[in-house]
Amino acid sequence: MLFPRTAFLWTFLCVSLLAHAHAQPFSDDARYTAAYAQYQAATEGNKRATRQAVELFTALHEAYPNDPVAMVLLGSSQAMQGRDAFLPWNKLNHTETGLDTMERAQGLITADHSTHTFAKLPVSVMVPLFAAITYVEVPDFFGRFEQGYDMLQQVSRHPDLARVHPEGRTVIHYYTALAAQRVEDRSTQQQALEALYALNLNDEFTQLARQRF
């Protein structure tokens, strides 16, 4: 398996965040509902759902090429294809394609996305967060860790952070602390943990932080 630890954490992240999602998808297009359902099933390891999510989000990206949500979820689905693939070169190709797609999604974010939400997160935060966590979790040979770590720190200081629900902020602070620990950036790690514990929650990521740190 290319990245078993990543697959577990990524599934955990998606289920935790998406459990707080609005009943309606980001777009009014009903096709988002079907794509979103397949995506959720894919995060739980359903390989057929992963393929369906890629197909559905590909179609949505083609219909709405300026929508960063469709594009980042397409990239995430493509990366999960890498998780699911049997042959090593298919794992590499699918994962790299997904990482590139998620990067391109960042360029679609506009000022208007501060007022749009998905999974109770401002789109301006959700899109870089999903990409950043993937970047720091994939193996080093993909060369994405530094980019992901920088993005996590930017999300931690994002002007829209105050609009993120507390459970979403624990995700941000946990992964920032985790990445900081890896590069022995103790100052950033401490700041992230203090911000996380200040929320005074007992959710999954607060528990993970207490166990890990």
Summary of the structure (lengths in Angstrom):
residues: 213
radius of gyration: 16.1
end to end distance: 27.1
largest distance: 45.7
contacts: 729
relative contact order: 0.11
helix: 74%
strand: 2%
